Structures are given as structure tokens and as C-alpha cells.
């Protein structure tokens, strides 16, 4: 029993070392991309600010209330862009950490999942940038009284943009989550169909929490989540574990 406890402790420590190694590699990849993008920080910020600038009255600009905000805000935007560019590398490091505990047929899902997760996250951000921002900012500008001259603070704007990007990026990961749940045997396709109505309600609740208080932006988040949930169910039908009725072929096994 003592030897078993020692082996378990050594295994736990080795997992921690491997986790640290993967985190360092992921962070290093993001930082390398960040350094390469730093010369273009101002252009990246201008590109991100374009939807707001188009919604503001002519001649009105955003403001910086902090002394160092004109420097740090473009750096934050560049760091976010570096993370997006390095996202496939980050996801690969996460998968490489858990891959040793998987079977060969499960490891074959690595490349499709990494590519699919990256593309869906980027698609969510692109949908937010090209469609949602224009609608939200137009709603805000038209709703504001004529006696108010909007001049958004750049720090608050970036905080809002990052929150929206994260919300839409994660929302577009719904098919990947559904596929993983079915592949792991945690839920079945039939069960996912049964809880469809609850998922729809949950999607609108999440959209109401993370989006501005206008119905249009809430629908623009909730509707894609519902459609992507259905897409996940459709895709999961082709990778669902086959049940042979004996209970030994489709059960989720615990690996050391």
C-alpha cells in the first residue's frame, strides 16, 4: 500500500510538471506572436475601433482618461490579437497534455478538434465584429438624447469589445462541446434532443446577461447558439459510441 501511495504521488507530480511545461509553451507562443505584432499595435487598434468610429457623429473621437491609456490600450489589443493568432498552438498544447490518457481512436480526433475549435472561435469573433458591433453601436447612438455628445473612453470600449469577443467565441464552440460530451459517453444524442427546449431557454438567458440591453444583440447571440447546438447534435450522430448491449463496448473507462 505504501508503494502504491508513492507511485500515485510520483504520477501526480509528473502530471504537474507536464502541465507546467505545456503552459510555458503556450504562453511562449503567444508572447512571440505579440512581439511580432507590436510594431503594428496602432493599426490593430484602429481596426478594432472602426465599428465604433463609424457609429459616432462626424468629427467625434474616443477619449483616453488615463495618462498611460494611449500606450497600454493598443498593447492590450495587440496581446488579444496575438492570442487569437496563436490559438491553434494553445489548443494543441492543451490537447497534448490530455492525449496520453486517451485511446488511439480518440487521439485521431486531435487535429479536427484543434482546427475546428480555432475556426469556430474565430468565426464567433468575426460574426461579432462585422454584424453585432454595428447593430449595437447604432442602437446606442440613436437611443442617446440629442443633448448628449457621445465620446467613449477607450479603456471601457476595449473592455466591452473583449467581453463580447469572448462571449461570441465561446458561444460558437457549442458544437465542439456537444461532440465531446457524446464521444465521451457522458450524454447521448437522444438525451440532447430531449433537453433542446431547455438549451434554447438557457441560450437566451446567457445572451441577456452578456450582451447590451437591446433585443437585437441578444437574438444575434442566442440564435447562433441554438443553431450551433443543432449542428453539434447532427455531427455527434456520426461519432457517437456504438452500443452492443453488452455494456463493455460503449462504457466510459477510467484510465490511470
N, C-alpha and C positions, 0 to 999 in steps of 0.2 A: 504494500500500500504506500509505503514511504517513497519507493522508486517511482511509482505511478504519479505521485504528487510532484516529485522533482521533474519528471518528464513533462507534465502538464504546465508547470511553471516555465520550463525552458521553451516549450512551444508558444506560450503566451508572450514571452519576451521576444522570441524570434518574429512573431507577428507584429509586435510593436515596432521593432527595428525595420521590418519591411514596410510598414505603414509610413514611418518617418522618411524612409528613402523615397517612396512614391510621392509623398507630399513635397519633398525638396525638389524632385524632378519636375513636378507640375508647376510649382512656384517659379523655378528657374526658367522654365519655358515661357511663362507669362512675362517675367521680367526682361528676358531677351527681346521679346516682341515689343515690349514697352520702350526699351532703349532705342530700337529701330524706328519706332513711330514718333519719338519725342520731337524731332525736327519739324514734324507736320502737325503739332499739337493745336496751333491756332486754326489751321484749316479744318481739322477734325471737329473742333468746337463750333466753327461757323456752320459746318454741315449739319451738326446736331441741332443748332439753334434756328435753322432755316424755317421749320414749320411755325415756330412762334413768331419769328420776324415777319412772315407772310401774313399772320393774323393781326399784327399790330398796325395802328394807323401810320400813314406815311410820315416819315421823319422821326418816329418814336423808336427808341432803342432800349434794350435792357440795361439795368444798372448793376453796379457792384458796390455793396455797402461795406464790405470788408476791405481792409488795407491791402492784404495779400491775395484777395479773391481773384483778381485778374490773372494771377500766375497759377494758383492752385486749382482753380476750376478747370482750365484746359488740361492740366495734368491729370485730374480725376477722370475727365472724359477720355483722355488717351489711355489711361490704365484700363478703363472699361472696354475700350476698343481692342486693347491688347489681349484682354481675357477672352473676348469673342473670337479673335483670330486664333488664339491658342486653345480654344475649347476642345477641338478633337484630341489634342495632346493631353489635356487634363482628363478627359473622359477615358482615354486609353490607359492612363496611369491608374485610374480608379478600377477599371476592368482588370488590369494586370494584377492588382492586389487580390482580387477575389477569384481570379481564374484558377489558381492551383487547387481550390476546393471544389472545382466543377468537373463534370464528366466530359468526355471528348465531344459528344454531340452538343453539349451545352456551350463548349468553347467555340464551336463553329458559328455561334450567334454573335461573337465578339465584334467582328468588323461591321456586320449590318447594324448592330445596335449603336456602335460608336458613330457611324456615319449618319444613321437615322436620327439619333438624338441631337447631333450637331446641326443637321439640316432643319429639323423641326424647331429647335430653339432659335436659329437664325430666321426662319420663316415667321415665327411669332414676333420677333423684334421688327422685321421688315413690315409685317402687317400693321403693327402698332405705329411705326414711323410714317408710312405712306398713307394710311387710311384713318387711324384713330386720332392721331395728333391733330390733323387738320380739322376734324369734326369737333373735337373737344375745345381747341383754342378758338375756333369760330363761334362756338356756343358761348364761351366765356366773354369774348369781345362784344358780341351782340347783346348779351344779357346785362352787361355793365351799364350803369346810368351814364348819360351824356356828360354829366358834371365830373366824372372820374376819368382821369387820363392814365391808362394802364402803363406801368413801367416795371415789369417783373424783375426781381432780383435774380442774378444768375445762379447763385448757390441754391435757392429754393427751386429754380427751374430744373437744374441738374438733378436735385434730389427727386423731384417729381418724375422726370424722364427715366431715371434709373429704376424707380419703383414700378413704373408702367412697363418698361422693358422686361424686368424680372417677372412680373405678373403674366405678361403675354408669352414670354419664352417658356415659363413653366407650364402654362395652360396648354401650349402646343405639344408638350411632352406626354399628354394623356394617352395617345396610342401606345407609346413605349411602355408606360406603366401598366396598361391593360394587358399587353402581350407578356410582360414579365410575370404578372400575377397568374395568368393562365398557364404559362410554361412551367412555373414553379409548382403548379398544382394547388395553389392557395385558394383559388376560386375557379369555377367552371364557366364556360361561355353561357350556359343556360342560366346560371345564377346572375351573371352580369346583365342578361336580358331582363331578368325579374326585377332587378333594382334600378332599371332605367329611369323610372319616374322620379326616384329619389335623387339620382345623379343630376337630372335636369334641374330639380329644385335647388340642389347644392351648388350647381354651376351659377345660377342666378344670384344666390346668396353671396358666393365668393366675388362675383362681378360687382355686386352692390357695395362690397366692403373695400375693394382695391381700386375702383375707378372713381372718377369725379361724380358728383351728384346729378348726372343727367342720364336720361333713359337711353339715349343713343349709344353712348360709350359702354354702358352696362350690357346692352344687347350685343354690341360688337365684340365683347369678350365672352359672354355666356354662350352665344350661338356657335362660335367655332369650337368651344369646349364640348358642346353636345354632339356636333358633327364629328369631331375627332374621336369622341368616345365610341360612336357607332363605327368609325373606321377601325378603331382598335379591336372591337368585337369581331368585325369581318376578318381582319388579318389573323386574329387569335384562333379562328376556326381551323386554320391550316397548320398550326403548330401546337395545338392542344395535345397533351399526353393521351395516348391511346389506352383505354381501359379494356383489359381482357377478362375482367370479372374475377380474377384470382387474388387481386389485392397486392400482388408483388411487382407488377409492371409499371403501375402509374403512381405508386405512393411516393411521397417526398422522403428521400433518405437523408439521414443526418450524417454529415461527414466529419471526420476528426480534423 
